[in-house]
Amino acid sequence: MTYLSPIIGLALALIAGAIMFSFLGKPPLGALYAYFIEPVSEMWSVHELLIKAAPLILMGAGLCVCYQSNNWNIGAEGQMIMGGMAGSILPVLFPQIAGPFVLPAMLIMGVIGGMAYAGIPALLKTKFKTNEILTSLMLVYIAQLILDWTVRGPWRNPHGLNFPETRQFDAFARLPEMIPADGRANFGFVIAVVVALLIWVLMAKTMKGFQVKVIGASPRAAKFAGFDAKNMVFFAFLLAGATAGLAGIVEVAGASGQLRTTISPGYGFTAIIVAFLGRLNPIGAIVAGLVLALTFLGGEAAQISLGVSDKVARVFQGLILFFVLACDTLILYRIRFVASKIIPKGAA
Amino acid sequence: MDQGEVLLKLEGISKYYGSFKANDQISLEILPGEIHALLGENGAGKSTLVKMLYGSLQPDEGRIIWEGQEVHVPNPAAARDLGVGMVFQHFSLFDALTVAENVALALPPGKSLKQVAKELEEISTSYGLPLKANARIHDLSVGERQRVEIVRCLLQHPKLIIMDEPTSVLTPQEAEDLFKVLRRLSDEGKAILYISHKLAEVQALCQEATILRHGKVVGECVPGDETPISLAKMMVGSDIHEISPRDVAVAHGDVMLQVKSLSLSGLSGFDTALKDISFMLHAGEISGIAGIAGNGQNELFDAVSGERVSEEECILIKGEPVGNMGIQKRRKLGAMFISEERLGHAAVPEFALSENVILTRHGLDKSLNKGPFVSRRAAKKVKDDIVAKFDVRKGSSDPTAQSLSGGNLQKFVLGREVMGDAEIIVVNQPTWGVDAGSAAHIRQWLVDLAAKGAAVLVISQDLDELFEVADAIATLNEGRLSPFVPTRSTDRHKIGLQMTSGTLEQA
């Protein structure tokens, strides 16, 4: 049943999408084809799909750990931005440093940046019992503004005609492409799949993963087992922050090759849907990451071929989350209409 | 025809959960003014039957006939309109509201709070159930809370009152007071359906009894004409295992667990603070702590187990100060803990039994940890050992904890904790919600463990249980612990007084 619910949810989202398209005056089936099939019918666009899926898979897998341990980290977007910025320090401020070690160093700094930023809501939650949903979400906006200011200000490319972007990274500071002949997809996708598999091993096979699940399922039993809930807050946030930071630098050093004012079209928020659609299972997150990458890609394609707003992608993502959560609830519960009158059945 | 006289008649009521028959063709009759016992073990189907009468469940088959007319009771409001009132085992009161506010919530709207308060105080004084309308619930004792439930029920002018295990939270003295009220209600013509598994009180109070076992009516009788043994036989279906006592002459060994001047404030306004608690527990000894629920039992358990830390010197295990150590370090020293709640405390409800083995055995049972990894195969093996040794009955090979019955899960939890080298066993409400057969086994195991030299501390609300197994008994009242008195030199009456008065008899 657990695995049926996302499939029913997806199907319902497609039906609702078809209805939406017909209201927009587009042929529903043709529109769905243009949205979901056409973008993956050519090799180069499959590459684009993998580029978009990489950050979604990375962050979705990290968020699985957060949500399974009842830590509601909504701020992956901000952690991704901070990872992208921290990872860009070397190529932007020290472009003279060259060599094969630069790229690994950038990835590590990206991870550290994401972890540091995710550490803030964890610290606030453990020290002051603040609600991590609010703090992690607010920190997203702060991160966006810091990025905007940095890229427009101190880090702006002196030779970039005043465009709000940093200098182009050198080749040694960029993630190499997998099959350059076919398309742009870089090794970020491989990194994402490997990280998701590692997190799966962590969750399924190790003592730490067992702790995560116990704390999420029953905090009182976790206490009885001697598991420290505060440590777990840090573990979950830092792990999710690490994957988000990695996603940030993968995006910057991969597809874009420079830091811009917008690193992501909301990957950090979409990753929340990825985690839930993937049943909070890191392997599920790989599949779900590809599905949601398709909604981004289809949204771009639909703008061109159908002439609809790019907000359609957001609508689809929202529909998917809505229907999956609704299915989860309705599979477990039954709607019952109750009367409140005594109905006499006549004398016995 | 005497049909008109019968207040309530059930004909062939059945309720199924899948293939499981919770109630199977149950029929009974209740006359006005009758105190009718519904007797059965936990899981016999008493609660299911009562929920159908009160409208929170619907029968799959059968007919409910109320005052000669067949009725359909879709929900509790409809039941109240008919004249069926219910006093729950677990109170349904809002702690932060006053007595009058709680009562007003259950009444049909339209009455001012003042009116409700006035009627409430009238009824409560006339029945000898003194209550202050503007007292807040969280300031009341458990007995007083029950009065609120009863008065709330009476204000709805019921013809039938259902009482679900009403004495499980009362002292013997409070129970006597309750019986007086029930007899008076019965004299006034109100019928009472009295649910219990305590034979003595059913014999003292009830005029008729219907006995349930495995969802079926297995007997109807006049309790006064039966003996406790004959009633128990009908209820359990076989003879109950009698505890074989230890050789009491065995001298008690070293001090295994010591609590010294332990004081802890309540974590929230609804917790009981512990006040200056001191005691010692020796090897080979079973000590019992009696008390009414909510007097600090859970807080004491948490402090001793290490789920809540205290001053380092307040708790010593085998002479080592452990007050500031966590629960797992205390387990490593040989202390084992069995909590009151099984689901969601001693076990994770939706986890398989083998995973629940890991919950408390990790780090202790070396086979379970392989570096950072968990050995599920080893966990399954430990689970199989526990299941075999402690007679845990289950449907599949590795079911979830929540799918086991209370008794079987408690046997599993107990087995998990004592499989290793348990030198100190602290158990809170060992047989709460456990069927009589399993309860007898569990008590026997505790006695056997002590005979082998373990120090056992039993915290229990069940006085019969404590008198059966404990060598010495103390009472916990509002967070204070009385001195331990040898079981032989005290009796239920004295302990009952201590449970409420708080004045400690100095020996």
Interface residues (C-beta under 8 A of the other chain):
Chain A: K205 T206 M207 K208 G209 F210 K213 V214 A217 S218 R220 A221 K223 F224 A225 G226 D228 V338 A339 S340 K341 I342 I343 P344 K345 G346 A347 A348
Chain B: Q3 R63 I65 G68 Q69 E70 V71 H72 V73 P74 N75 A77 A78 D81 L82 S305 G306 E307 G326 I327 Q328 K329 R331 F337 S339 E341 G344 H345 A346 A347 V348 P349 E350 F351 E355 I358 L359 T360 H362 N369 P372 F373 V374
